[in-house]
Amino acid sequence: MPVNAISWEPTKMLSLPYGNKICGSKNKSNRFPEFNAVLDVQSMPSNDPPQCNKTLSKRFEMPNPKPDAQGSINESKKVHLHKLHQGLASCSSMAELKQYHAQIVKLGLQADNDAIGRIVKFCAISRNGDLGYALEIINTLPHPDAFIYNTVFRGFLQFRLSDDCIRLYSQMLRNSVTPNKFTFPPVVRACAFGNSIDEGKQIHAQVLKFGFRSDGFSQNNLIHMYASFESLDDARKVFDKMPQRDVVSWTTLITGFSQSGRVDEAREVFETMPEKTPASWNAMIAAYVQTDRFREAFSLFDEMRLNRVELDKFVAASMLSACTGLGAMKQGEWIHDYIKRNAIEIDPKLSTTIIDMYCKCGALEKAIEAFNELPSKGVSAWNCMIGGFATHGKGENAIELFEKMEGESVKPDYITFVNVLSACAHSGLVEKGRYIFRHMVETHGISPGTEHYGCMVDLLGRAGLFDEAVKLISEMPMEPDVGVMGALLGACKIHKNVELGERIGKKVIELEPENSGRYVLLANIYATASKWDDVANVRKLMNDRGVKKTPGFSVIEVGSTVNEFIAGGRAHPESREIYAKVDEMLAGIRSIGYVPETESVLLDIGEEDTENPLFYHSEKLAIGFGLLKSKPGEVLRITKNLRVCKDCHEASKLISKFYNREIIVRDRSRFHHFEEGACSCNDYW
């Protein structure tokens, strides 16, 4: 049922009753101005939940509806009603539902909450239901009970109609219907979804006043609500006051701290757990992964295995993401094998994570194999594989897979076209890109977003079609963001378009003044035109604004160990041997034509810190270590957090030729496959 089909006019609603302030509530609501107290909470025994509940129950006491004159449903009606209930269980459409509803009315049971409640349940929570019809029914019932209201609350949540859920709860109270333990979880969650902070605090008071201080479901949802408000101290107070906590209580608080960036506090909570479950291990591992603390994720994973905790699909997905972040393909492969050996369910999220791990660790063939093994492929799996081809510079393969996706009647979405257009940009497929852009709008009715425009500008700019790129930007229905303008700036550097690059570069810096890469790109454009004064001015601007370059690092996995290197770093225990190997490596490629590109170093306009000599950039150290430790002919896979510099790119091509090795480097934006003295990007990156 479409969300906009819901239309209802409840009677004038009164506010929730709160009296006591909870977690600093000021007892007012900005979005529900008609809220006024309907319960005198000050007169209730606030420290005695059972007595409080008894008081409220009396206050909300109402007569039971009587279906017929005798006060009960007669036997013939019971038989007929039983058949109707059996039919309702298999109901599949609103047209069919309305026929059952008509029969219930014909039996004179239109006021019977049990009979009507089943009708409301289908309308509210069935995928073929109609929430609007459920609301119409409620407004005709003389005495709807808590079950009926709770059912509609669940329906509102399915459509994220949080405000409507809170309003209906207010109507429930006004109609003197006593909430039960199933009422508060959806209403509290509605406050979380709608960021209804004041209402959430007031409903928290209701939870206590109605005597549900010990109800785990309500309390866990309160923890979740305060975490979603980023009120972690309030979430912790709820947690600390719970008489009994379950695994949901612990994991909700851990997740709340981690999502607010307070990962160390999340770890403190985790360590105090009396008994850790796979869910709690995953919550903590995921916290490290989501904040790019991959090494700590691996350390915790090792601890989990020592504790003989079974690996489930959730932990597997988190750890595969950690492998992706570090480029640890061997460990990712082990996890994938474990999943297969133990017949762990591969759901859409896990399948996508497996494919993504192989793609981003440079093992494209293994990603294709994992993709082809999937018994059914959701749109996310197709998107991931297309994106993998894109970042590896395999544009034709990406388009071929996209066409296969359409041929199998899988409907592409917004992300699909971002990935296909990106593939066209990385491979210089201008005509294909233009066609895909039109196809997205004309065939699939998807309006282009900034990401699509960014890909098109990148594609046109890389091809040197600056007039068309600028025209496309001017025709955008929204303001171009830094991604779109940055794509054009990158193209200006490739084609040495200094005039346009200067204009766009200054605008990009103002859009993203804290990003050091933007300054470096503009400085490089000036350097290509020998405008040294302007280069110096860019450096001065960076210094005046306190903008620091992002520290560059490269990682390489050898065996089952991930090794990290920074430019000029000597922290590795085998640094003496590594530097000797790098010196040998550089001497070898000089013999076949290597000439260092020193200009950017002398001017300090490279992305990587250049306090150390160019010869010892992080990827060169990683390659040297790889040559030192790997077998002849073995592929070297390296991950770098910054864009590969011009000198390292040229050196890597020659190293691949001199040592007859394939070297795969994943930098900030794409993959470079170096083999036999050439790179898959065709020096177009």
C-alpha positions as CSV (number, residue, x, y, z in Angstrom):
1,M,0.0,0.0,0.0
2,P,1.5,3.4,-0.9
3,V,2.3,5.5,2.1
4,N,0.6,8.6,0.7
5,A,-2.7,6.7,0.6
6,I,-3.0,7.0,4.4
7,S,-5.5,9.7,5.4
8,W,-7.2,10.0,8.7
9,E,-8.8,12.6,10.9
10,P,-8.7,11.5,14.6
11,T,-10.7,13.4,17.1
12,K,-8.8,16.2,18.9
13,M,-6.0,14.5,20.8
14,L,-4.7,15.5,24.2
15,S,-1.1,15.3,25.3
16,L,0.7,12.5,27.1
17,P,0.7,12.7,30.9
18,Y,4.0,13.2,32.3
19,G,4.3,15.4,35.4
20,N,7.7,14.0,36.4
21,K,10.6,15.1,34.3
22,I,12.6,12.3,32.7
23,C,16.2,12.8,31.6
24,G,15.9,16.6,31.6
25,S,12.6,16.7,29.7
26,K,11.0,20.2,29.8
27,N,7.6,18.6,29.4
28,K,6.7,20.3,26.1
29,S,6.5,19.3,22.5
30,N,7.3,21.3,19.4
31,R,5.7,19.0,16.9
32,F,2.6,18.1,18.9
33,P,1.5,21.4,20.4
34,E,-1.8,20.1,21.7
35,F,-0.2,17.7,24.2
36,N,-1.6,18.5,27.7
37,A,-1.5,16.2,30.7
38,V,-4.5,13.8,31.0
39,L,-3.1,11.9,34.0
40,D,-2.4,13.3,37.4
41,V,1.0,11.6,37.7
42,Q,1.9,13.5,40.9
43,S,-0.7,11.6,42.8
44,M,0.7,8.3,41.9
45,P,3.2,6.1,43.9
46,S,6.2,6.7,41.6
47,N,8.4,4.3,43.5
48,D,5.9,1.4,43.5
49,P,5.3,0.3,39.9
50,P,2.7,-2.4,40.8
51,Q,0.6,0.0,42.9
52,C,1.0,2.7,40.2
53,N,-0.2,0.3,37.5
54,K,-3.2,-0.6,39.7
55,T,-4.0,3.1,40.1
56,L,-3.8,3.7,36.4
57,S,-5.9,0.6,35.6
58,K,-8.7,1.9,37.8
59,R,-8.5,5.3,36.2
60,F,-8.6,3.8,32.7
61,E,-11.3,1.2,33.6
62,M,-14.0,0.9,31.0
63,P,-17.0,-1.5,30.4
64,N,-16.4,-4.6,28.3
65,P,-18.2,-4.4,24.9
66,K,-21.2,-6.8,24.7
67,P,-21.6,-8.3,21.2
68,D,-25.3,-9.3,21.7
69,A,-28.1,-8.8,24.1
70,Q,-27.2,-11.9,26.1
71,G,-23.7,-10.5,26.7
72,S,-22.0,-13.3,24.7
73,I,-21.7,-14.6,21.2
74,N,-24.2,-17.4,20.6
75,E,-23.1,-20.9,19.4
76,S,-24.1,-20.5,15.8
77,K,-22.3,-17.2,15.5
78,K,-19.2,-18.9,17.1
79,V,-19.2,-21.6,14.4
80,H,-19.6,-19.1,11.6
81,L,-17.0,-16.8,13.1
82,H,-14.5,-19.7,13.4
83,K,-14.9,-20.4,9.7
84,L,-14.3,-16.7,8.9
85,H,-11.2,-16.7,11.0
86,Q,-9.9,-19.7,9.1
87,G,-10.6,-17.9,5.8
88,L,-8.9,-14.7,7.1
89,A,-5.7,-16.7,7.7
90,S,-5.3,-17.3,4.0
91,C,-6.6,-13.9,2.9
92,S,-4.3,-12.2,0.3
93,S,-6.0,-9.0,-0.9
94,M,-8.0,-6.1,0.3
95,A,-10.9,-7.0,-1.9
96,E,-11.1,-10.4,-0.3
97,L,-10.6,-8.9,3.2
98,K,-13.6,-6.5,2.7
99,Q,-15.8,-9.5,2.0
100,Y,-14.9,-11.1,5.3
101,H,-15.4,-7.7,7.0
102,A,-18.9,-7.5,5.5
103,Q,-19.7,-10.9,6.8
104,I,-18.6,-9.9,10.3
105,V,-20.8,-6.9,10.2
106,K,-23.7,-9.1,9.0
107,L,-23.2,-11.2,12.0
108,G,-23.6,-8.1,14.2
109,L,-20.0,-8.4,15.4
110,Q,-18.7,-5.1,14.1
111,A,-18.0,-4.0,17.7
112,D,-16.3,-7.3,18.8
113,N,-12.6,-6.5,19.3
114,D,-11.5,-10.1,18.7
115,A,-13.3,-10.4,15.3
116,I,-12.4,-6.9,14.1
117,G,-8.9,-7.2,15.5
118,R,-8.1,-9.8,12.8
119,I,-9.4,-7.5,10.1
120,V,-7.2,-4.6,11.5
121,K,-4.2,-6.9,11.7
122,F,-4.3,-7.7,7.9
123,C,-4.9,-4.1,7.0
124,A,-2.1,-2.8,9.2
125,I,0.8,-5.2,8.8
126,S,0.1,-7.3,5.6
127,R,2.1,-6.3,2.5
128,N,-1.2,-6.3,0.7
129,G,-3.1,-4.3,3.4
130,D,-4.3,-0.8,3.7
131,L,-3.5,1.3,6.8
132,G,-6.1,3.9,5.9
133,Y,-8.8,1.2,6.1
134,A,-7.5,0.1,9.5
135,L,-7.8,3.6,10.8
136,E,-11.4,3.9,9.5
137,I,-12.3,0.8,11.4
138,I,-10.7,2.1,14.6
139,N,-12.7,5.3,14.4
140,T,-16.0,3.3,14.2
141,L,-15.2,0.9,17.1
142,P,-16.9,1.9,20.3
143,H,-14.2,0.4,22.5
144,P,-11.1,-0.6,20.6
145,D,-8.7,-2.4,22.9
146,A,-4.9,-2.3,23.3
147,F,-4.3,-5.2,20.8
148,I,-6.0,-3.2,18.0
149,Y,-4.0,-0.1,18.8
150,N,-0.7,-2.0,19.1
151,T,-1.4,-3.7,15.7
152,V,-1.8,-0.3,14.0
153,F,1.4,1.0,15.8
154,R,3.3,-1.8,14.1
155,G,1.8,-0.9,10.8
156,F,2.9,2.7,11.1
157,L,6.4,1.6,11.9
158,Q,6.6,-0.6,8.8
159,F,6.1,2.6,6.8
160,R,8.2,4.8,9.1
161,L,5.1,7.0,9.9
162,S,6.5,7.9,13.3
163,D,4.4,11.0,13.9
164,D,1.2,9.2,13.1
165,C,2.2,6.5,15.5
166,I,2.7,9.0,18.3
167,R,-0.6,10.7,17.5
168,L,-2.5,7.5,17.6
169,Y,-0.9,6.6,21.0
170,S,-2.3,10.0,22.3
171,Q,-5.7,9.1,20.9
172,M,-5.5,5.7,22.6
173,L,-4.9,7.4,26.0
174,R,-7.7,9.9,25.4
175,N,-10.1,7.0,24.7
176,S,-9.1,5.5,28.1
177,V,-7.4,2.4,26.7
178,T,-4.8,1.1,29.0
179,P,-1.4,0.4,27.3
180,N,0.1,-3.0,27.9
181,K,3.7,-4.3,27.5
182,F,3.3,-4.6,23.7
183,T,2.3,-0.9,23.4
184,F,5.5,0.8,24.4
185,P,8.2,-0.9,22.2
186,P,6.7,0.3,18.9
187,V,5.8,3.8,20.3
188,V,9.2,4.3,21.7
189,R,10.8,3.1,18.4
190,A,8.5,5.6,16.6
191,C,10.1,8.4,18.7
192,A,13.6,7.1,17.7
193,F,12.7,7.0,14.0
194,G,11.2,10.5,14.0
195,N,13.8,12.0,16.2
196,S,10.9,13.1,18.5
197,I,13.1,13.9,21.5
198,D,10.6,15.6,23.8
199,E,7.9,13.0,23.0
200,G,10.4,10.2,23.6
201,K,11.2,11.6,27.1
202,Q,7.6,11.9,28.0
203,I,6.8,8.4,26.8
204,H,9.7,7.2,28.9
205,A,7.8,8.7,31.9
206,Q,4.7,6.8,30.8
207,V,6.7,3.5,30.7
208,L,7.6,4.0,34.3
209,K,4.2,5.3,35.5
210,F,2.4,2.3,33.9
211,G,4.7,0.0,35.8
212,F,6.9,-1.3,33.0
213,R,10.2,-0.4,34.6
214,S,11.1,-4.1,34.6
215,D,9.9,-4.9,31.1
216,G,13.0,-5.8,29.0
217,F,11.4,-5.0,25.6
218,S,10.4,-1.5,26.7
219,Q,13.7,-0.8,28.4
220,N,15.8,-2.1,25.4
221,N,13.8,0.2,23.1
222,L,14.4,3.1,25.4
223,I,18.2,2.4,25.2
224,H,17.9,2.3,21.4
225,M,15.9,5.5,21.4
226,Y,18.3,7.5,23.4
227,A,21.2,6.1,21.4
228,S,19.5,7.3,18.2
229,F,19.1,10.8,19.8
230,E,22.9,10.6,20.5
231,S,22.0,10.9,24.2
232,L,24.4,8.2,25.3
233,D,24.5,9.2,28.9
234,D,20.7,8.9,29.1
235,A,20.9,5.5,27.3
236,R,23.5,4.4,29.9
237,K,21.2,5.5,32.8
238,V,18.4,3.4,31.4
239,F,20.8,0.5,31.1
240,D,22.2,0.9,34.6
241,K,18.8,1.0,36.2
242,M,17.5,-2.2,34.5
243,P,17.0,-4.9,37.1
244,Q,17.8,-7.6,34.5
245,R,19.7,-7.1,31.2
246,D,19.7,-9.5,28.2
247,V,22.0,-9.7,25.2
248,V,19.9,-7.1,23.4
249,S,20.4,-4.6,26.2
250,W,24.2,-5.0,26.0
251,T,24.6,-5.0,22.2
252,T,22.2,-2.0,21.8
253,L,24.3,0.1,24.2
254,I,27.6,-1.1,22.6
255,T,26.2,-0.2,19.1
256,G,25.0,3.1,20.3
257,F,28.4,4.1,21.7
258,S,30.2,2.9,18.6
259,Q,27.9,4.7,16.2
260,S,28.5,7.9,18.1
261,G,32.2,7.5,17.7
262,R,32.8,6.5,21.3
263,V,34.3,3.2,20.5
264,D,36.6,2.9,23.5
265,E,33.5,3.3,25.8
266,A,31.8,0.6,23.7
267,R,34.7,-1.7,24.5
268,E,34.5,-0.9,28.2
269,V,30.8,-2.0,28.1
270,F,31.7,-5.1,26.1
271,E,34.4,-6.1,28.6
272,T,31.9,-6.0,31.5
273,M,29.5,-8.4,29.9
274,P,28.9,-11.4,32.1
275,E,28.5,-13.7,29.1
276,K,29.4,-12.8,25.5
277,T,27.3,-14.1,22.6
278,P,28.2,-14.1,18.9
279,A,25.9,-11.0,18.6
280,S,27.9,-9.1,21.2
281,W,31.2,-10.1,19.6
282,N,29.9,-8.9,16.3
283,A,28.7,-5.6,17.7
284,M,32.2,-4.8,19.0
285,I,34.0,-6.0,15.9
286,A,31.6,-4.0,13.7
287,A,32.4,-0.9,15.9
288,Y,36.1,-1.2,15.0
289,V,35.4,-1.9,11.3
290,Q,33.0,1.1,11.0
291,T,35.7,3.4,12.4
292,D,38.5,2.0,10.3
293,R,40.2,0.4,13.3
294,F,40.8,-2.8,11.3
295,R,43.8,-4.1,13.3
296,E,41.8,-3.9,16.5
297,A,39.0,-5.8,14.8
298,F,41.4,-8.5,13.8
299,S,42.8,-8.7,17.4
300,L,39.3,-9.0,18.8
301,F,38.4,-11.6,16.2
302,D,41.5,-13.7,17.2
303,E,40.3,-13.4,20.9
304,M,36.9,-14.5,19.8
305,R,38.3,-17.6,18.2
306,L,40.4,-18.4,21.2
307,N,37.2,-18.4,23.2
308,R,35.8,-20.9,20.7
309,V,32.8,-18.7,19.8
310,E,31.2,-19.9,16.6
311,L,31.5,-17.6,13.6
312,D,28.1,-16.7,12.2
313,K,27.1,-14.7,9.1
314,F,27.1,-11.4,10.9
315,V,30.6,-11.7,12.3
316,A,31.8,-13.1,8.9
317,A,30.4,-10.0,7.2
318,S,32.1,-7.6,9.6
319,M,35.4,-9.4,9.4
320,L,35.3,-9.6,5.6
321,S,34.8,-5.8,5.7
322,A,38.0,-5.6,7.9
323,C,39.8,-7.7,5.3
324,T,38.7,-5.3,2.6
325,G,39.9,-2.3,4.6
326,L,43.4,-3.8,5.1
327,G,43.7,-5.6,1.8
328,A,44.0,-8.9,3.7
329,M,42.9,-11.2,1.0
330,K,44.4,-14.4,2.5
331,Q,42.4,-13.9,5.7
332,G,39.3,-13.0,3.7
333,E,39.7,-16.2,1.7
334,W,39.9,-18.2,5.0
335,I,36.7,-16.7,6.2
336,H,35.0,-17.4,2.8
337,D,36.1,-21.0,3.0
338,Y,34.9,-21.3,6.6
339,I,31.5,-20.0,5.4
340,K,31.3,-22.7,2.7
341,R,32.6,-25.5,5.0
342,N,30.1,-24.8,7.7
343,A,27.1,-24.1,5.3
344,I,26.6,-20.6,6.8
345,E,23.7,-18.9,5.1
346,I,24.8,-16.5,2.5
347,D,22.2,-13.7,2.5
348,P,22.3,-10.7,0.2
349,K,24.5,-8.6,2.6
350,L,27.1,-11.4,3.1
351,S,27.2,-12.3,-0.6
352,T,27.9,-8.6,-1.4
353,T,30.6,-8.4,1.2
354,I,32.4,-11.5,-0.2
355,I,32.4,-10.1,-3.7
356,D,33.4,-6.6,-2.5
357,M,36.3,-8.1,-0.5
358,Y,37.7,-10.0,-3.5
359,C,37.3,-7.0,-5.8
360,K,39.0,-4.6,-3.4
361,C,41.8,-7.0,-2.6
362,G,42.6,-7.2,-6.3
363,A,41.4,-10.7,-6.9
364,L,38.9,-10.0,-9.6
365,E,38.7,-13.6,-10.9
366,K,37.8,-14.8,-7.4
367,A,35.1,-12.1,-7.2
368,I,33.6,-13.3,-10.5
369,E,33.7,-16.9,-9.2
370,A,32.0,-16.0,-6.0
371,F,29.4,-14.0,-8.0
372,N,28.7,-16.9,-10.4
373,E,28.3,-19.3,-7.4
374,L,25.4,-17.4,-6.0
375,P,22.1,-19.4,-6.4
376,S,20.2,-16.1,-6.6
377,K,21.5,-12.6,-7.2
378,G,20.0,-9.5,-5.7
379,V,20.5,-6.1,-7.1
380,S,23.3,-5.4,-4.5
381,A,25.3,-8.4,-5.8
382,W,25.0,-7.2,-9.4
383,N,26.0,-3.6,-8.4
384,C,29.0,-4.8,-6.4
385,M,30.3,-6.9,-9.3
386,I,29.8,-4.1,-11.8
387,G,31.5,-1.7,-9.4
388,G,34.4,-4.2,-9.2
389,F,34.9,-4.2,-12.9
390,A,34.7,-0.4,-12.8
391,T,37.5,0.1,-10.3
392,H,39.7,-2.4,-12.1
393,G,39.4,-0.5,-15.4
394,K,37.3,-3.2,-17.0
395,G,34.7,-1.0,-18.6
396,E,33.5,-3.4,-21.3
397,N,33.1,-6.2,-18.8
398,A,31.0,-3.9,-16.6
399,I,28.7,-2.9,-19.5
400,E,28.4,-6.6,-20.5
401,L,27.4,-7.6,-17.0
402,F,24.9,-4.7,-16.8
403,E,23.3,-5.8,-20.1
404,K,23.1,-9.4,-18.6
405,M,21.5,-8.0,-15.5
406,E,18.8,-6.3,-17.6
407,G,18.4,-9.5,-19.7
408,E,17.6,-11.4,-16.5
409,S,14.9,-8.9,-15.6
410,V,16.8,-7.5,-12.5
411,K,15.7,-3.9,-12.2
412,P,18.8,-1.6,-11.9
413,D,18.7,1.1,-9.3
414,Y,20.5,4.4,-8.6
415,I,23.7,2.7,-7.5
416,T,23.8,0.5,-10.6
417,F,24.1,3.5,-12.9
418,V,26.7,5.2,-10.7
419,N,28.8,2.0,-11.1
420,V,28.2,1.6,-14.9
421,L,29.0,5.3,-15.6
422,S,32.1,5.1,-13.4
423,A,33.2,2.1,-15.4
424,C,32.8,4.1,-18.6
425,A,34.8,7.0,-17.1
426,H,37.7,4.7,-16.0
427,S,37.9,3.1,-19.4
428,G,37.3,6.2,-21.6
429,L,34.1,4.8,-23.1
430,V,32.5,8.2,-24.0
431,E,29.8,7.0,-26.4
432,K,28.7,4.2,-24.1
433,G,28.6,6.6,-21.2
434,R,26.4,9.0,-23.1
435,Y,24.0,6.2,-24.0
436,I,23.9,4.8,-20.4
437,F,23.1,8.3,-19.0
438,R,20.2,8.7,-21.5
439,H,19.1,5.0,-20.9
440,M,18.9,5.6,-17.2
441,V,16.4,8.4,-17.6
442,E,14.4,7.4,-20.6
443,T,14.1,3.6,-20.0
444,H,14.3,3.3,-16.2
445,G,12.9,6.7,-15.1
446,I,15.8,7.4,-12.7
447,S,16.6,11.0,-12.3
448,P,20.4,11.7,-12.4
449,G,21.9,12.6,-9.0
450,T,25.2,14.4,-8.3
451,E,27.0,11.0,-8.4
452,H,25.8,10.4,-12.0
453,Y,26.7,13.9,-13.1
454,G,30.1,13.5,-11.4
455,C,30.8,10.3,-13.4
456,M,29.8,12.0,-16.7
457,V,32.0,15.0,-16.0
458,D,34.9,12.7,-15.2
459,L,34.3,10.8,-18.4
460,L,34.0,13.9,-20.6
461,G,36.9,15.6,-18.8
462,R,39.3,12.7,-19.1
463,A,38.5,12.6,-22.8
464,G,39.4,16.3,-23.1
465,L,35.8,17.3,-23.9
466,F,35.9,20.3,-21.6
467,D,33.2,22.4,-23.3
468,E,30.7,19.5,-23.1
469,A,31.6,18.9,-19.4
470,V,31.2,22.5,-18.5
471,K,27.8,22.6,-20.4
472,L,26.6,19.5,-18.5
473,I,27.5,21.1,-15.2
474,S,25.6,24.3,-16.1
475,E,22.5,22.2,-16.9
476,M,22.4,20.3,-13.6
477,P,19.1,20.8,-11.8
478,M,21.1,21.0,-8.5
479,E,24.2,22.9,-7.4
480,P,27.3,20.9,-8.4
481,D,29.0,19.5,-5.3
482,V,32.7,19.0,-4.7
483,G,32.6,15.6,-6.3
484,V,31.5,17.0,-9.6
485,M,33.9,19.9,-9.5
486,G,36.7,17.7,-8.3
487,A,36.2,15.4,-11.3
488,L,36.6,18.4,-13.6
489,L,39.7,19.6,-11.7
490,G,41.3,16.1,-12.1
491,A,40.7,16.2,-15.8
492,C,42.3,19.7,-16.0
493,K,45.5,18.2,-14.4
494,I,45.6,15.3,-16.9
495,H,45.2,17.6,-19.9
496,K,47.2,20.5,-18.4
497,N,44.3,22.9,-18.8
498,V,45.7,25.5,-16.6
499,E,43.2,28.3,-17.2
500,L,40.1,26.2,-16.4
501,G,42.0,24.3,-13.7
502,E,42.9,27.5,-11.8
503,R,39.3,28.6,-11.8
504,I,37.8,25.3,-10.8
505,G,40.6,24.6,-8.3
506,K,40.0,27.7,-6.3
507,K,36.2,26.9,-6.2
508,V,36.9,23.3,-5.1
509,I,39.2,24.5,-2.3
510,E,36.5,26.8,-1.0
511,L,34.0,23.9,-1.1
512,E,36.3,21.6,0.8
513,P,38.9,23.8,2.6
514,E,40.1,21.0,4.9
515,N,41.0,18.5,2.2
516,S,44.7,18.7,1.5
517,G,44.3,16.8,-1.8
518,R,42.5,19.7,-3.3
519,Y,45.4,22.1,-2.7
520,V,47.9,19.5,-4.0
521,L,46.0,19.1,-7.2
522,L,45.8,22.8,-7.9
523,A,49.5,23.2,-7.0
524,N,50.3,20.4,-9.5
525,I,48.4,22.2,-12.2
526,Y,50.4,25.3,-11.6
527,A,53.6,23.3,-11.6
528,T,52.9,21.9,-15.0
529,A,52.8,25.5,-16.3
530,S,55.9,26.4,-14.4
531,K,53.9,28.9,-12.3
532,W,56.1,28.6,-9.3
533,D,54.9,31.7,-7.5
534,D,51.4,30.3,-7.6
535,V,52.6,26.9,-6.3
536,A,54.2,28.7,-3.4
537,N,51.0,30.7,-2.7
538,V,49.0,27.4,-2.5
539,R,51.5,26.0,0.0
540,K,51.2,29.3,2.0
541,L,47.4,29.1,1.9
542,M,47.6,25.5,3.3
543,N,50.0,26.6,6.1
544,D,47.9,29.7,7.0
545,R,44.7,27.5,7.2
546,G,46.5,24.8,9.2
547,V,45.7,22.2,6.6
548,K,47.9,19.1,7.0
549,K,48.5,16.4,4.4
550,T,46.9,13.0,5.1
551,P,49.7,10.7,6.2
552,G,50.3,8.2,3.4
553,F,50.7,4.5,4.0
554,S,50.7,1.3,2.1
555,V,49.9,-2.3,3.2
556,I,50.8,-5.7,1.8
557,E,49.7,-9.1,3.0
558,V,52.5,-11.7,3.0
559,G,51.4,-15.1,4.2
560,S,48.7,-14.3,6.8
561,T,50.3,-11.2,8.1
562,V,49.5,-7.7,7.0
563,N,52.5,-5.3,6.9
564,E,52.1,-1.5,6.9
565,F,54.6,1.0,5.6
566,I,54.9,4.8,5.7
567,A,57.3,6.9,3.6
568,G,60.8,6.6,5.0
569,G,59.5,4.6,8.0
570,R,61.9,2.2,9.7
571,A,59.6,0.7,12.4
572,H,59.4,-2.7,10.7
573,P,61.7,-5.3,12.4
574,E,63.2,-6.1,9.0
575,S,63.7,-2.5,7.8
576,R,67.4,-3.0,7.1
577,E,66.8,-5.8,4.7
578,I,63.8,-4.0,3.2
579,Y,65.8,-0.9,2.4
580,A,68.6,-2.9,0.9
581,K,66.0,-4.6,-1.4
582,V,64.6,-1.3,-2.4
583,D,68.0,0.0,-3.3
584,E,68.7,-3.1,-5.3
585,M,65.2,-2.7,-7.0
586,L,65.9,0.9,-7.9
587,A,69.3,0.1,-9.3
588,G,67.7,-2.6,-11.5
589,I,65.1,-0.4,-13.0
590,R,67.6,2.4,-13.7
591,S,69.3,0.0,-16.0
592,I,66.2,-0.2,-18.1
593,G,65.4,3.5,-18.2
594,Y,64.0,4.7,-14.9
595,V,64.5,8.4,-14.3
596,P,63.1,9.7,-11.0
597,E,60.4,12.4,-11.3
598,T,61.8,14.8,-8.6
599,E,59.9,18.0,-9.3
600,S,57.0,17.4,-7.0
601,V,59.4,16.4,-4.2
602,L,61.5,19.6,-4.6
603,L,58.3,21.7,-4.5
604,D,56.6,19.6,-1.8
605,I,53.4,19.3,-3.8
606,G,53.0,15.6,-3.8
607,E,50.1,14.0,-1.8
608,E,52.4,11.9,0.3
609,D,54.6,13.6,2.9
610,T,58.0,14.2,1.3
611,E,60.2,14.8,4.2
612,N,61.7,11.5,3.3
613,P,63.3,10.8,-0.1
614,L,61.1,10.0,-3.1
615,F,62.8,6.6,-3.4
616,Y,61.3,5.4,-0.1
617,H,57.6,6.2,-0.6
618,S,55.4,3.7,1.1
619,E,54.4,1.7,-1.9
620,K,58.1,1.2,-2.9
621,L,58.8,-0.1,0.6
622,A,55.8,-2.4,0.3
623,I,56.9,-3.7,-3.1
624,G,60.4,-4.2,-1.8
625,F,59.1,-6.2,1.2
626,G,56.9,-8.3,-1.2
627,L,59.9,-9.1,-3.4
628,L,61.9,-10.0,-0.4
629,K,59.3,-12.4,1.1
630,S,57.3,-13.9,-1.8
631,K,58.1,-16.6,-4.2
632,P,59.2,-15.9,-7.8
633,G,56.2,-15.2,-10.0
634,E,53.8,-14.6,-7.1
635,V,51.4,-11.6,-7.5
636,L,52.0,-8.7,-5.2
637,R,48.9,-7.0,-3.9
638,I,49.3,-3.6,-2.3
639,T,46.7,-1.2,-0.8
640,K,47.5,2.6,-0.6
641,N,45.3,5.2,1.1
642,L,46.3,8.0,-1.2
643,R,46.6,8.5,-5.0
644,V,49.7,6.8,-6.5
645,C,52.2,9.5,-7.3
646,K,53.6,9.9,-10.8
647,D,57.1,8.6,-9.9
648,C,55.9,5.5,-8.0
649,H,53.5,4.8,-10.9
650,E,56.4,4.9,-13.4
651,A,58.7,2.9,-11.1
652,S,56.0,0.2,-10.5
653,K,55.7,-0.4,-14.3
654,L,59.4,-0.9,-14.6
655,I,59.6,-3.1,-11.5
656,S,57.0,-5.4,-13.0
657,K,59.0,-5.7,-16.2
658,F,62.4,-6.1,-14.5
659,Y,61.3,-8.8,-12.0
660,N,58.7,-10.4,-14.3
661,R,56.0,-9.9,-11.6
662,E,52.4,-8.8,-11.7
663,I,51.9,-6.0,-9.1
664,I,48.3,-4.9,-8.2
665,V,48.0,-1.6,-6.4
666,R,44.8,-0.3,-5.1
667,D,45.0,3.5,-4.5
668,R,42.3,5.9,-3.3
669,S,40.2,5.8,-6.5
670,R,41.0,2.7,-8.6
671,F,43.2,-0.4,-9.2
672,H,46.5,-0.4,-11.2
673,H,47.5,-3.7,-12.6
674,F,51.2,-3.4,-13.5
675,E,52.5,-6.1,-15.8
676,E,55.4,-6.3,-18.3
677,G,56.2,-2.6,-18.0
678,A,52.6,-1.4,-18.5
679,C,49.6,-0.4,-16.4
680,S,46.0,-1.2,-16.9
681,C,45.0,2.5,-16.5
682,N,47.1,3.3,-19.6
683,D,48.6,6.2,-17.6
684,Y,45.2,7.7,-17.4
685,W,44.4,8.0,-13.7
